[in-house]
């Protein structure tokens, strides 16, 4: 068991919620910190505000992982004259790094919207709005025996999930032959002499759009000066990815009853329902946070109701015109599930890599609105 560096945690979070999943306007990933710093304690929170930052410092954490970005718009200055500057200075002073997983976590398998759909009992939930899909290539590489785990660990961030499995690879044994020429510095063998080396053949899928980064990682981890590897195009395609989720309830229920169930399951201080309270709903669309932009997608896919937050007056009128019920359960209540959900994923991923780091789930966040 070794203590991970911040760069290791960037890789782990990037596997949970790949950065390339994020919307083009978003700012995700490492927001603050030294990539080579060691991290023995991590806090997970929804918001990177003062309460969470102070709680992380008090708990002795070196990393705070949040859903909402700490830095969203480019900073022109960092001074104590504004809250962002003050918090930046505070975090740096206490060596607290910050990673934010925003729309990439909304889209990711097991992310915000999967958690929300599961919490509300949706069956067969699928992305509501398709934003892309995974394309793969097969990487085959050859390495001297004993180097397999190091290479697979370095390339793990570029391997896709296959269903509920991660880090899938195949290994076979064979013999590699080569003759080092003048100027070479061979890891095994001698210059000018033919050499036969017992080697392992490793093969696995990698994400097509990350080929360049994967090859760079391979070359950095491989002991040979010139690693032998092949890239093969394949027809395998992963499941589509996208924003929101749509699925079905086990049985139809009146919209008013469903609204009360949502409030109780999410622990929301209150909910607002648009549409006939007696209407029977079965096909349900969800989007954590501010998801009314998906209203037309919900209507096209035949949803009876869309559950989200931050609903405005004219959006409610639009839902009425479309004939889709709308349930505003609040931005906070529909997203705070990520604290426990992401915390669990981080714990599993850290343990799988044999790192030693504690994950703490911040429980001090509260709904900013009061309901009277």
PAKENU-31830 format. One record per residue (C-alpha): residue number from 0; residue in three letters; y negated, z, x. Coordinates in steps of 0.5 Angstrom, whole numbers, plus 500, padded with zeros to 3 digits. Layout:
! PAKENU-31830
num:NUM&residu:ala&c2:Y&c3:Z&c1:X .
...
! end
This chain:
! PAKENU-31830
num:0&residu:unk&c2:500&c3:500&c1:500 .
num:1&residu:unk&c2:493&c3:498&c1:503 .
num:2&residu:unk&c2:486&c3:499&c1:500 .
num:3&residu:unk&c2:484&c3:492&c1:498 .
num:4&residu:unk&c2:477&c3:489&c1:500 .
num:5&residu:unk&c2:472&c3:487&c1:495 .
num:6&residu:unk&c2:474&c3:479&c1:497 .
num:7&residu:unk&c2:481&c3:481&c1:494 .
num:8&residu:unk&c2:478&c3:484&c1:488 .
num:9&residu:unk&c2:474&c3:477&c1:487 .
num:10&residu:unk&c2:481&c3:474&c1:488 .
num:11&residu:unk&c2:484&c3:478&c1:483 .
num:12&residu:unk&c2:479&c3:478&c1:477 .
num:13&residu:unk&c2:478&c3:470&c1:479 .
num:14&residu:unk&c2:486&c3:470&c1:477 .
num:15&residu:unk&c2:485&c3:474&c1:470 .
num:16&residu:unk&c2:479&c3:470&c1:468 .
num:17&residu:unk&c2:478&c3:464&c1:473 .
num:18&residu:unk&c2:470&c3:462&c1:474 .
num:19&residu:unk&c2:471&c3:455&c1:472 .
num:20&residu:unk&c2:472&c3:457&c1:465 .
num:21&residu:unk&c2:465&c3:459&c1:464 .
num:22&residu:unk&c2:460&c3:455&c1:461 .
num:23&residu:unk&c2:455&c3:451&c1:465 .
num:24&residu:unk&c2:449&c3:456&c1:463 .
num:25&residu:unk&c2:453&c3:462&c1:465 .
num:26&residu:unk&c2:453&c3:466&c1:471 .
num:27&residu:unk&c2:459&c3:470&c1:473 .
num:28&residu:unk&c2:463&c3:472&c1:479 .
num:29&residu:unk&c2:461&c3:477&c1:484 .
num:30&residu:unk&c2:454&c3:479&c1:483 .
num:31&residu:unk&c2:452&c3:484&c1:488 .
num:32&residu:unk&c2:456&c3:487&c1:494 .
num:33&residu:unk&c2:459&c3:486&c1:501 .
num:34&residu:unk&c2:466&c3:482&c1:501 .
num:35&residu:unk&c2:469&c3:485&c1:507 .
num:36&residu:unk&c2:468&c3:492&c1:504 .
num:37&residu:unk&c2:474&c3:496&c1:502 .
num:38&residu:unk&c2:475&c3:498&c1:495 .
num:39&residu:unk&c2:479&c3:504&c1:493 .
num:40&residu:unk&c2:476&c3:506&c1:486 .
num:41&residu:unk&c2:474&c3:501&c1:480 .
num:42&residu:unk&c2:470&c3:502&c1:474 .
num:43&residu:unk&c2:470&c3:497&c1:468 .
num:44&residu:unk&c2:465&c3:497&c1:463 .
num:45&residu:unk&c2:462&c3:492&c1:458 .
num:46&residu:unk&c2:454&c3:493&c1:460 .
num:47&residu:unk&c2:452&c3:493&c1:467 .
num:48&residu:unk&c2:446&c3:498&c1:465 .
num:49&residu:unk&c2:444&c3:504&c1:468 .
num:50&residu:unk&c2:449&c3:509&c1:464 .
num:51&residu:unk&c2:455&c3:505&c1:467 .
num:52&residu:unk&c2:452&c3:504&c1:474 .
num:53&residu:unk&c2:450&c3:511&c1:475 .
num:54&residu:unk&c2:457&c3:513&c1:472 .
num:55&residu:unk&c2:461&c3:509&c1:477 .
num:56&residu:unk&c2:457&c3:512&c1:483 .
num:57&residu:unk&c2:458&c3:519&c1:480 .
num:58&residu:unk&c2:465&c3:517&c1:480 .
num:59&residu:unk&c2:466&c3:515&c1:487 .
num:60&residu:unk&c2:467&c3:508&c1:485 .
num:61&residu:unk&c2:465&c3:502&c1:490 .
num:62&residu:unk&c2:466&c3:497&c1:485 .
num:63&residu:unk&c2:463&c3:496&c1:477 .
num:64&residu:unk&c2:467&c3:490&c1:473 .
num:65&residu:unk&c2:463&c3:488&c1:467 .
num:66&residu:unk&c2:463&c3:483&c1:462 .
num:67&residu:unk&c2:456&c3:482&c1:461 .
num:68&residu:unk&c2:452&c3:479&c1:467 .
num:69&residu:unk&c2:448&c3:484&c1:472 .
num:70&residu:unk&c2:444&c3:478&c1:474 .
num:71&residu:unk&c2:443&c3:472&c1:469 .
num:72&residu:unk&c2:437&c3:469&c1:471 .
num:73&residu:unk&c2:435&c3:467&c1:478 .
num:74&residu:unk&c2:431&c3:473&c1:481 .
num:75&residu:unk&c2:425&c3:471&c1:484 .
num:76&residu:unk&c2:424&c3:478&c1:487 .
num:77&residu:unk&c2:427&c3:485&c1:488 .
num:78&residu:unk&c2:423&c3:491&c1:487 .
num:79&residu:unk&c2:423&c3:498&c1:484 .
num:80&residu:unk&c2:417&c3:495&c1:479 .
num:81&residu:unk&c2:422&c3:493&c1:474 .
num:82&residu:unk&c2:429&c3:495&c1:471 .
num:83&residu:unk&c2:433&c3:490&c1:474 .
num:84&residu:unk&c2:430&c3:491&c1:481 .
num:85&residu:unk&c2:431&c3:499&c1:481 .
num:86&residu:unk&c2:438&c3:498&c1:479 .
num:87&residu:unk&c2:440&c3:493&c1:484 .
num:88&residu:unk&c2:437&c3:498&c1:489 .
num:89&residu:unk&c2:441&c3:504&c1:486 .
num:90&residu:unk&c2:447&c3:500&c1:487 .
num:91&residu:unk&c2:446&c3:497&c1:494 .
num:92&residu:unk&c2:444&c3:504&c1:496 .
num:93&residu:unk&c2:450&c3:507&c1:494 .
num:94&residu:unk&c2:455&c3:501&c1:496 .
num:95&residu:unk&c2:457&c3:499&c1:489 .
num:96&residu:unk&c2:459&c3:492&c1:488 .
num:97&residu:unk&c2:458&c3:489&c1:481 .
num:98&residu:unk&c2:463&c3:483&c1:479 .
num:99&residu:unk&c2:461&c3:480&c1:472 .
num:100&residu:unk&c2:466&c3:476&c1:467 .
num:101&residu:unk&c2:463&c3:473&c1:461 .
num:102&residu:unk&c2:464&c3:467&c1:458 .
num:103&residu:unk&c2:470&c3:466&c1:463 .
num:104&residu:unk&c2:473&c3:472&c1:460 .
num:105&residu:unk&c2:472&c3:470&c1:453 .
num:106&residu:unk&c2:476&c3:464&c1:454 .
num:107&residu:unk&c2:481&c3:467&c1:459 .
num:108&residu:unk&c2:488&c3:468&c1:456 .
num:109&residu:unk&c2:488&c3:476&c1:455 .
num:110&residu:unk&c2:481&c3:476&c1:455 .
num:111&residu:unk&c2:476&c3:478&c1:450 .
num:112&residu:unk&c2:478&c3:473&c1:444 .
num:113&residu:unk&c2:485&c3:474&c1:445 .
num:114&residu:unk&c2:484&c3:482&c1:445 .
num:115&residu:unk&c2:480&c3:481&c1:438 .
num:116&residu:unk&c2:485&c3:477&c1:435 .
num:117&residu:unk&c2:490&c3:482&c1:437 .
num:118&residu:unk&c2:487&c3:488&c1:434 .
num:119&residu:unk&c2:485&c3:485&c1:428 .
num:120&residu:unk&c2:493&c3:483&c1:427 .
num:121&residu:unk&c2:492&c3:475&c1:427 .
num:122&residu:unk&c2:498&c3:471&c1:428 .
num:123&residu:unk&c2:499&c3:465&c1:432 .
num:124&residu:unk&c2:492&c3:465&c1:434 .
num:125&residu:unk&c2:489&c3:459&c1:438 .
num:126&residu:unk&c2:483&c3:457&c1:441 .
num:127&residu:unk&c2:478&c3:456&c1:436 .
num:128&residu:unk&c2:473&c3:451&c1:440 .
num:129&residu:unk&c2:477&c3:447&c1:445 .
num:130&residu:unk&c2:473&c3:447&c1:452 .
num:131&residu:unk&c2:478&c3:444&c1:456 .
num:132&residu:unk&c2:485&c3:444&c1:459 .
num:133&residu:unk&c2:489&c3:446&c1:465 .
num:134&residu:unk&c2:491&c3:440&c1:469 .
num:135&residu:unk&c2:496&c3:441&c1:475 .
num:136&residu:unk&c2:499&c3:438&c1:481 .
num:137&residu:unk&c2:505&c3:441&c1:485 .
num:138&residu:unk&c2:504&c3:443&c1:492 .
num:139&residu:unk&c2:510&c3:443&c1:497 .
num:140&residu:unk&c2:509&c3:446&c1:504 .
num:141&residu:unk&c2:514&c3:448&c1:510 .
num:142&residu:unk&c2:513&c3:454&c1:514 .
num:143&residu:unk&c2:517&c3:458&c1:519 .
num:144&residu:unk&c2:521&c3:464&c1:516 .
num:145&residu:unk&c2:518&c3:470&c1:515 .
num:146&residu:unk&c2:511&c3:467&c1:513 .
num:147&residu:unk&c2:513&c3:466&c1:506 .
num:148&residu:unk&c2:510&c3:472&c1:502 .
num:149&residu:unk&c2:503&c3:471&c1:506 .
num:150&residu:unk&c2:503&c3:464&c1:504 .
num:151&residu:unk&c2:504&c3:465&c1:497 .
num:152&residu:unk&c2:499&c3:471&c1:497 .
num:153&residu:unk&c2:494&c3:467&c1:499 .
num:154&residu:unk&c2:495&c3:461&c1:494 .
num:155&residu:unk&c2:496&c3:466&c1:488 .
num:156&residu:unk&c2:489&c3:465&c1:486 .
num:157&residu:unk&c2:490&c3:457&c1:485 .
num:158&residu:unk&c2:497&c3:458&c1:481 .
num:159&residu:unk&c2:496&c3:457&c1:473 .
num:160&residu:unk&c2:500&c3:462&c1:469 .
num:161&residu:unk&c2:506&c3:459&c1:466 .
num:162&residu:unk&c2:507&c3:463&c1:459 .
num:163&residu:unk&c2:507&c3:470&c1:460 .
num:164&residu:unk&c2:509&c3:469&c1:468 .
num:165&residu:unk&c2:505&c3:469&c1:474 .
num:166&residu:unk&c2:506&c3:467&c1:481 .
num:167&residu:unk&c2:511&c3:462&c1:480 .
num:168&residu:unk&c2:514&c3:459&c1:486 .
num:169&residu:unk&c2:521&c3:456&c1:488 .
num:170&residu:unk&c2:524&c3:457&c1:495 .
num:171&residu:unk&c2:529&c3:453&c1:499 .
num:172&residu:unk&c2:531&c3:454&c1:507 .
num:173&residu:unk&c2:532&c3:448&c1:512 .
num:174&residu:unk&c2:530&c3:446&c1:519 .
num:175&residu:unk&c2:523&c3:443&c1:521 .
num:176&residu:unk&c2:523&c3:438&c1:527 .
num:177&residu:unk&c2:517&c3:436&c1:531 .
num:178&residu:unk&c2:515&c3:435&c1:538 .
num:179&residu:unk&c2:508&c3:438&c1:541 .
num:180&residu:unk&c2:504&c3:434&c1:545 .
num:181&residu:unk&c2:499&c3:435&c1:550 .
num:182&residu:unk&c2:493&c3:439&c1:548 .
num:183&residu:unk&c2:497&c3:443&c1:542 .
num:184&residu:unk&c2:498&c3:450&c1:542 .
num:185&residu:unk&c2:504&c3:451&c1:538 .
num:186&residu:unk&c2:506&c3:457&c1:534 .
num:187&residu:unk&c2:513&c3:456&c1:536 .
num:188&residu:unk&c2:516&c3:451&c1:541 .
num:189&residu:unk&c2:513&c3:448&c1:547 .
num:190&residu:unk&c2:509&c3:442&c1:549 .
num:191&residu:unk&c2:513&c3:436&c1:550 .
num:192&residu:unk&c2:519&c3:438&c1:548 .
num:193&residu:unk&c2:523&c3:437&c1:541 .
num:194&residu:unk&c2:524&c3:443&c1:537 .
num:195&residu:unk&c2:528&c3:445&c1:531 .
num:196&residu:unk&c2:525&c3:451&c1:527 .
num:197&residu:unk&c2:529&c3:454&c1:521 .
num:198&residu:unk&c2:523&c3:454&c1:516 .
num:199&residu:unk&c2:522&c3:455&c1:508 .
num:200&residu:unk&c2:520&c3:450&c1:503 .
num:201&residu:unk&c2:516&c3:453&c1:498 .
num:202&residu:unk&c2:514&c3:449&c1:492 .
num:203&residu:unk&c2:509&c3:451&c1:486 .
num:204&residu:unk&c2:504&c3:448&c1:481 .
num:205&residu:unk&c2:497&c3:449&c1:483 .
num:206&residu:unk&c2:490&c3:448&c1:479 .
num:207&residu:unk&c2:488&c3:440&c1:480 .
num:208&residu:unk&c2:481&c3:442&c1:480 .
num:209&residu:unk&c2:482&c3:447&c1:485 .
num:210&residu:unk&c2:486&c3:443&c1:490 .
num:211&residu:unk&c2:480&c3:443&c1:496 .
num:212&residu:unk&c2:480&c3:451&c1:496 .
num:213&residu:unk&c2:488&c3:451&c1:495 .
num:214&residu:unk&c2:488&c3:447&c1:502 .
num:215&residu:unk&c2:483&c3:451&c1:505 .
num:216&residu:unk&c2:487&c3:458&c1:503 .
num:217&residu:unk&c2:493&c3:454&c1:506 .
num:218&residu:unk&c2:490&c3:453&c1:513 .
num:219&residu:unk&c2:487&c3:459&c1:513 .
num:220&residu:unk&c2:494&c3:463&c1:512 .
num:221&residu:unk&c2:499&c3:458&c1:515 .
num:222&residu:unk&c2:501&c3:460&c1:523 .
num:223&residu:unk&c2:502&c3:453&c1:525 .
num:224&residu:unk&c2:496&c3:449&c1:527 .
num:225&residu:unk&c2:498&c3:443&c1:523 .
num:226&residu:unk&c2:501&c3:446&c1:517 .
num:227&residu:unk&c2:506&c3:441&c1:513 .
num:228&residu:unk&c2:505&c3:440&c1:506 .
num:229&residu:unk&c2:505&c3:435&c1:500 .
num:230&residu:unk&c2:501&c3:434&c1:494 .
num:231&residu:unk&c2:505&c3:431&c1:488 .
num:232&residu:unk&c2:501&c3:429&c1:481 .
num:233&residu:unk&c2:505&c3:431&c1:475 .
num:234&residu:unk&c2:505&c3:430&c1:468 .
num:235&residu:unk&c2:505&c3:438&c1:466 .
num:236&residu:unk&c2:499&c3:440&c1:462 .
num:237&residu:unk&c2:498&c3:447&c1:461 .
num:238&residu:unk&c2:495&c3:450&c1:454 .
num:239&residu:unk&c2:488&c3:448&c1:452 .
num:240&residu:unk&c2:483&c3:453&c1:453 .
num:241&residu:unk&c2:477&c3:455&c1:449 .
num:242&residu:unk&c2:472&c3:459&c1:445 .
num:243&residu:unk&c2:474&c3:464&c1:440 .
num:244&residu:unk&c2:481&c3:464&c1:436 .
num:245&residu:unk&c2:483&c3:462&c1:429 .
num:246&residu:unk&c2:490&c3:465&c1:426 .
num:247&residu:unk&c2:493&c3:468&c1:420 .
num:248&residu:unk&c2:494&c3:474&c1:417 .
num:249&residu:unk&c2:501&c3:477&c1:415 .
num:250&residu:unk&c2:498&c3:476&c1:407 .
num:251&residu:unk&c2:492&c3:474&c1:404 .
num:252&residu:unk&c2:487&c3:480&c1:402 .
num:253&residu:unk&c2:480&c3:480&c1:399 .
num:254&residu:unk&c2:474&c3:479&c1:403 .
num:255&residu:unk&c2:472&c3:486&c1:402 .
num:256&residu:unk&c2:478&c3:490&c1:404 .
num:257&residu:unk&c2:479&c3:486&c1:410 .
num:258&residu:unk&c2:472&c3:488&c1:412 .
num:259&residu:unk&c2:473&c3:495&c1:411 .
num:260&residu:unk&c2:480&c3:494&c1:415 .
num:261&residu:unk&c2:476&c3:490&c1:421 .
num:262&residu:unk&c2:470&c3:496&c1:421 .
num:263&residu:unk&c2:476&c3:501&c1:422 .
num:264&residu:unk&c2:480&c3:497&c1:427 .
num:265&residu:unk&c2:474&c3:496&c1:431 .
num:266&residu:unk&c2:471&c3:503&c1:430 .
num:267&residu:unk&c2:464&c3:499&c1:428 .
num:268&residu:unk&c2:459&c3:503&c1:425 .
num:269&residu:unk&c2:458&c3:498&c1:420 .
num:270&residu:unk&c2:459&c3:491&c1:418 .
num:271&residu:unk&c2:456&c3:486&c1:414 .
num:272&residu:unk&c2:459&c3:481&c1:409 .
num:273&residu:unk&c2:457&c3:474&c1:407 .
num:274&residu:unk&c2:461&c3:471&c1:401 .
num:275&residu:unk&c2:464&c3:473&c1:395 .
num:276&residu:unk&c2:467&c3:480&c1:396 .
num:277&residu:unk&c2:473&c3:478&c1:392 .
num:278&residu:unk&c2:475&c3:472&c1:395 .
num:279&residu:unk&c2:482&c3:472&c1:398 .
num:280&residu:unk&c2:482&c3:471&c1:406 .
num:281&residu:unk&c2:488&c3:469&c1:410 .
num:282&residu:unk&c2:486&c3:464&c1:415 .
num:283&residu:unk&c2:481&c3:468&c1:420 .
num:284&residu:unk&c2:477&c3:465&c1:426 .
num:285&residu:unk&c2:474&c3:470&c1:431 .
num:286&residu:unk&c2:469&c3:470&c1:436 .
num:287&residu:unk&c2:467&c3:476&c1:440 .
num:288&residu:unk&c2:459&c3:478&c1:441 .
num:289&residu:unk&c2:455&c3:472&c1:439 .
num:290&residu:unk&c2:459&c3:467&c1:436 .
num:291&residu:unk&c2:456&c3:464&c1:430 .
num:292&residu:unk&c2:455&c3:457&c1:433 .
num:293&residu:unk&c2:463&c3:456&c1:432 .
num:294&residu:unk&c2:461&c3:457&c1:424 .
num:295&residu:unk&c2:462&c3:449&c1:424 .
num:296&residu:unk&c2:469&c3:449&c1:428 .
num:297&residu:unk&c2:471&c3:455&c1:423 .
num:298&residu:unk&c2:470&c3:451&c1:417 .
num:299&residu:unk&c2:473&c3:444&c1:420 .
num:300&residu:unk&c2:479&c3:448&c1:422 .
num:301&residu:unk&c2:480&c3:451&c1:415 .
num:302&residu:unk&c2:478&c3:458&c1:416 .
num:303&residu:unk&c2:477&c3:463&c1:410 .
num:304&residu:unk&c2:472&c3:467&c1:414 .
num:305&residu:unk&c2:469&c3:468&c1:421 .
num:306&residu:unk&c2:469&c3:475&c1:424 .
num:307&residu:unk&c2:463&c3:475&c1:430 .
num:308&residu:unk&c2:457&c3:479&c1:431 .
num:309&residu:unk&c2:449&c3:478&c1:431 .
num:310&residu:unk&c2:449&c3:474&c1:425 .
num:311&residu:unk&c2:442&c3:472&c1:423 .
num:312&residu:unk&c2:439&c3:470&c1:416 .
num:313&residu:unk&c2:439&c3:463&c1:416 .
num:314&residu:unk&c2:446&c3:463&c1:419 .
num:315&residu:unk&c2:448&c3:467&c1:413 .
num:316&residu:unk&c2:445&c3:462&c1:408 .
num:317&residu:unk&c2:449&c3:456&c1:412 .
num:318&residu:unk&c2:456&c3:460&c1:412 .
num:319&residu:unk&c2:455&c3:460&c1:404 .
num:320&residu:unk&c2:453&c3:452&c1:404 .
num:321&residu:unk&c2:459&c3:451&c1:408 .
num:322&residu:unk&c2:464&c3:456&c1:404 .
num:323&residu:unk&c2:466&c3:460&c1:409 .
num:324&residu:unk&c2:466&c3:467&c1:409 .
num:325&residu:unk&c2:462&c3:471&c1:415 .
num:326&residu:unk&c2:463&c3:478&c1:417 .
num:327&residu:unk&c2:458&c3:481&c1:422 .
num:328&residu:unk&c2:462&c3:487&c1:426 .
num:329&residu:unk&c2:457&c3:487&c1:431 .
num:330&residu:unk&c2:456&c3:485&c1:438 .
num:331&residu:unk&c2:458&c3:491&c1:441 .
num:332&residu:unk&c2:464&c3:493&c1:437 .
num:333&residu:unk&c2:467&c3:486&c1:437 .
num:334&residu:unk&c2:467&c3:486&c1:445 .
num:335&residu:unk&c2:468&c3:493&c1:447 .
num:336&residu:unk&c2:476&c3:492&c1:447 .
num:337&residu:unk&c2:475&c3:488&c1:454 .
num:338&residu:unk&c2:474&c3:495&c1:457 .
num:339&residu:unk&c2:481&c3:497&c1:456 .
num:340&residu:unk&c2:484&c3:490&c1:456 .
num:341&residu:unk&c2:481&c3:488&c1:463 .
num:342&residu:unk&c2:482&c3:495&c1:465 .
num:343&residu:unk&c2:490&c3:494&c1:464 .
num:344&residu:unk&c2:490&c3:487&c1:467 .
num:345&residu:unk&c2:487&c3:490&c1:473 .
num:346&residu:unk&c2:491&c3:496&c1:474 .
num:347&residu:unk&c2:497&c3:491&c1:473 .
num:348&residu:unk&c2:495&c3:486&c1:478 .
num:349&residu:unk&c2:493&c3:491&c1:483 .
num:350&residu:unk&c2:500&c3:494&c1:483 .
num:351&residu:unk&c2:503&c3:487&c1:483 .
num:352&residu:unk&c2:499&c3:486&c1:490 .
num:353&residu:unk&c2:501&c3:492&c1:493 .
num:354&residu:unk&c2:494&c3:495&c1:493 .
num:355&residu:unk&c2:492&c3:502&c1:493 .
num:356&residu:unk&c2:486&c3:502&c1:488 .
num:357&residu:unk&c2:484&c3:506&c1:482 .
num:358&residu:unk&c2:481&c3:503&c1:476 .
num:359&residu:unk&c2:477&c3:507&c1:471 .
num:360&residu:unk&c2:475&c3:505&c1:464 .
num:361&residu:unk&c2:468&c3:507&c1:462 .
num:362&residu:unk&c2:468&c3:511&c1:456 .
num:363&residu:unk&c2:460&c3:513&c1:455 .
num:364&residu:unk&c2:458&c3:506&c1:452 .
num:365&residu:unk&c2:455&c3:507&c1:445 .
num:366&residu:unk&c2:453&c3:502&c1:440 .
num:367&residu:unk&c2:445&c3:501&c1:441 .
num:368&residu:unk&c2:444&c3:500&c1:433 .
num:369&residu:unk&c2:444&c3:506&c1:428 .
num:370&residu:unk&c2:446&c3:505&c1:421 .
num:371&residu:unk&c2:443&c3:508&c1:415 .
! end
